[in-house]
Amino acid sequence: MREAGIKAGLLKIRVFRPFPADEIAGALKNLKALAVMDKAESLSGVGGPLAAEIKSALYGKAHDIPVVNYIYGLGGRDVKTDDIKKVYDDLMEIMKKGSAKDTYRYLGLKE
């Protein structure tokens, strides 16, 4: 994506508990759109567990960033390069519109 001139980045979460909320909010505060990749779905109704924690971390600090959660790898499915490209394409569209229509989506599922 960067070779194509797109400002794309990645933040890897190494520790889930204690959750580094302040560090994450600081690292993400200048974004125009954010995709959170979860390999599991939770019963909360807002997507996966990582997305819920990141949304909480951004609340009150950078809560105006559109956040979309992607659930991937369900059923042991592999994530392909085209799947990641789709996420970035979606983010570009979200940045143009200024908001996301839905808060979580699935990657790699059979239609």
Backbone torsions as a table, in degrees:
resi	resn	phi	psi	omega
1	MET	NA	-39.7	179.6
2	ARG	-68.2	-32.8	176.3
3	GLU	-63.5	-27.8	178.1
4	ALA	-85.5	2.2	178.4
5	GLY	87.6	12.3	-179.8
6	ILE	-94.6	130.6	177.8
7	LYS	-77.3	97.1	-177.9
8	ALA	-121.8	146.1	179.9
9	GLY	-146.2	176.2	-177.2
10	LEU	-147.0	136.5	174.8
11	LEU	-121.4	117.4	179.7
12	LYS	-95.5	129.2	177.0
13	ILE	-90.0	118.1	-178.7
14	ARG	-96.6	-25.5	-177.8
15	VAL	-131.0	129.3	179.5
16	PHE	-96.1	-36.3	177.1
17	ARG	-131.6	129.3	-5.4
18	PRO	-67.7	138.5	-175.2
19	PHE	-72.1	127.4	-176.9
20	PRO	-81.6	63.1	-172.3
21	ALA	-59.2	-46.8	-177.9
22	ASP	-65.4	-40.3	179.9
23	GLU	-66.0	-41.2	179.7
24	ILE	-67.3	-45.5	178.8
25	ALA	-60.2	-39.1	178.1
26	GLY	-66.2	-39.8	-179.0
27	ALA	-71.4	-27.6	-174.2
28	LEU	-103.6	-0.9	-169.8
29	LYS	-62.5	-24.2	-176.5
30	ASN	-100.7	11.1	-178.2
31	LEU	-76.3	154.8	175.6
32	LYS	-96.8	-22.6	176.8
33	ALA	-160.9	152.2	-175.6
34	LEU	-138.3	133.8	171.9
35	ALA	-112.7	129.6	176.8
36	VAL	-109.6	125.6	-177.3
37	MET	-99.8	119.1	178.2
38	ASP	-117.7	137.7	177.6
39	LYS	-96.9	7.3	178.7
40	ALA	-144.2	154.0	176.3
41	GLU	-107.5	146.8	178.4
42	SER	-113.0	171.1	-178.5
43	LEU	-86.9	8.4	-175.2
44	SER	-75.5	-20.1	-178.4
45	GLY	85.6	0.5	178.5
46	VAL	-113.8	14.3	-179.4
47	GLY	110.9	-143.5	-177.1
48	GLY	-90.3	171.1	-176.9
49	PRO	-65.4	-37.1	179.6
50	LEU	-66.6	-41.7	179.4
51	ALA	-62.2	-41.7	179.1
52	ALA	-61.2	-42.8	179.5
53	GLU	-67.6	-40.1	-179.5
54	ILE	-68.8	-40.6	176.6
55	LYS	-61.2	-39.0	176.8
56	SER	-65.5	-39.3	-179.9
57	ALA	-65.7	-34.1	-178.5
58	LEU	-81.2	-20.4	-176.1
59	TYR	-61.5	127.3	179.6
60	GLY	84.3	-11.1	-179.7
61	LYS	-115.3	-46.6	-179.0
62	ALA	-150.4	44.4	-173.2
63	HIS	-76.3	-0.8	178.0
64	ASP	-87.2	0.5	177.1
65	ILE	-78.0	126.1	175.0
66	PRO	-67.2	126.0	-178.1
67	VAL	-118.1	127.7	176.5
68	VAL	-121.9	131.2	179.8
69	ASN	-99.1	131.1	176.6
70	TYR	-111.4	123.7	175.4
71	ILE	-95.9	123.5	-175.6
72	TYR	-134.7	164.1	174.0
73	GLY	72.9	15.9	179.7
74	LEU	-66.1	140.3	-179.5
75	GLY	70.1	20.0	179.3
76	GLY	78.4	11.9	-179.5
77	ARG	-67.5	142.4	177.3
78	ASP	-78.0	150.5	173.6
79	VAL	-99.1	126.8	-176.4
80	LYS	-103.1	163.7	178.7
81	THR	-57.6	-38.3	178.4
82	ASP	-62.4	-33.2	177.5
83	ASP	-65.0	-43.9	179.8
84	ILE	-67.4	-38.4	176.5
85	LYS	-61.5	-39.0	177.9
86	LYS	-61.8	-39.7	178.0
87	VAL	-60.2	-47.4	179.9
88	TYR	-66.7	-36.8	175.3
89	ASP	-62.3	-41.5	176.7
90	ASP	-62.0	-41.6	179.4
91	LEU	-63.3	-38.3	177.8
92	MET	-62.7	-40.3	178.3
93	GLU	-67.1	-40.3	178.3
94	ILE	-63.5	-40.1	179.0
95	MET	-63.4	-38.2	178.8
96	LYS	-65.7	-42.2	-177.6
97	LYS	-80.4	-29.7	-178.5
98	GLY	91.4	-5.2	178.0
99	SER	-157.8	166.0	179.1
100	ALA	-110.0	140.6	-179.6
101	LYS	-69.4	-42.3	179.6
102	ASP	-125.4	152.6	-174.3
103	THR	-91.0	-19.2	173.4
104	TYR	-145.3	150.0	-174.4
105	ARG	-139.2	165.1	179.2
106	TYR	-113.2	143.2	176.8
107	LEU	-112.6	138.6	170.1
108	GLY	77.4	11.0	177.8
109	LEU	-83.1	148.5	176.4
110	LYS	-77.2	137.6	-178.2
111	GLU	-84.2	NA	NA
